[in-house]
Amino acid sequence: MRGCMLDQAQLRSAVLLSVAVLAVVAGDASSQEVTYARDVAPIIQENCQQCHMEGSIAPIQLTNYDEARRYARRIRTKVENRVMPPWHLDRTVGIQEFKNDRSLTDEEIEKIVSWVDNGTPFGDEGDLPAPLDFRDPDGFKLSGEFGEPDMIVKSESYTLEAVTQDKWFRPVTPTGVTEPRWVKAIEIRPIGKDTKTITHHVLAFLMQDEENSEYSVGPVITSDRGGSMGGAGLFMEWAVGKDGEIFPDGAGKLMLPGSQIRWEIHLHAMGKLVDDAQVELGVWFYDVGDEPKNRTRLRMFDARGRNGLDISPDEMAVTQQFHKLRWPTRLENFQPHMHMRGKIMMIEAMYPNGRSEVLSRVDNFQWNWHVNYIYADHAAPLLPAGTTLIVTAWHDNTKDNPNNPDYTQWIGWGDRTVDEMAHAWIDVTYLSEEDYEAEVAKRDAMKAQQSSGPSGSPNH
Ligand code: HEC
């Protein structure tokens, strides 16, 4: 993490400066009328259509002028409040460089807002961008980057009644792996539109015969009902809005021969019988002979305090938990998990020397979106052994929270979507001291290349 924030501050001022210069140069252009054909269509194509098209996950389509005009007011609201595209990160603090950033820039938001405010003019037909060629909206999202998965593991299917309590389905499926394989990327997806609608979340535990390694002794992952998960632990968590997980070069998950996936599929009835609820896991491997050195594990970092969650009616509640890291660690992502009252989640690093810094903060949490913020390789926090990770969660049980179904209820921890949770899912890669030092040196060299200024204060 050393020096990382400095880089960002410098980067940000450089960006601000170039925006200012552009604004002066483009002074004339910006006073031009914003039109659908020239300005808005390209933004919607790039940032919205993958979900807002026939066969994809959104309830409305935004693939032509008529549709965009019909929903213009809603588009304005969602975009201005930064609810759409789903990216709910606080952009004023912490790391801002991600592999999967899909947020709009301030300029793009401004364009959409003024297009709506000016009566949604169409503009010039000739300005329309060529339609984008989308991959199968029902396919694996990561296939755009990696091609079709090397391996697909499908769960058994389940029948969910039209009206029933939430169900947790826990089948076990052999993976079929016949030799040790290192995993570069994984993605879980419910199969078919109805299953997508009723699937609240999926956990996939990797069960395989292995000794608890040194690095898994401390942070062995347990599920609430399943007990200890042994050496391999949780493979992947999926919930609506999550695409997949990608591990940086040199790190990945390890699958062994004879391994099995134990699923935990949380289903929520939708008023219609679904008799083929089934999910699948796509796996992309490293080539044999190109094995990464470091192993990544998914850990759940709880923000529940000692007394659990105790959220009074019509109140804001804050809970916090401390997690000391026993080994040098790189965090690969940040994925907050809360339910309807969840509002803010923040992770901070408190270094062994006492200095602390915010790594990431989601300040506009939307319970139906489980966005996984995947750090860019050069920005992923590098934390020395002995760092404490502080996870803080805010729940808003007041009537001001538009997602709150009933502010008169007391709320505690629980599995149902009307109960609450407060934890972050983070893929951690534990590094040897030697690898950690090498990674830090690499970052320092990168930083020195970018600027000749003095180096940041050491954290350890
Ligand atoms: C990752 C997929 C995804 C992306 C990208 C996305 N949306 Fe959405 N959008 C959804 C889904 C799913 C819903 C319905 C659930 C919800 O509202 O959260 C939705 C809901 C909406 C709604 C409300 C629809 C209604 O029924 O009232 C609007 C408006 C909207 N999106 C606009 C946009 C715009 C504009 C963009 C791009 C700037 C965008 N969305 C990008 C998936 C997406």
Residues whose N, C-alpha, C, O or C-beta is under 5 A from the ligand:
A	BS01	HEC	N47 C48 C51 I57 A58 P59 I60 Y71 R74 I75 K78 M84 P85 P86
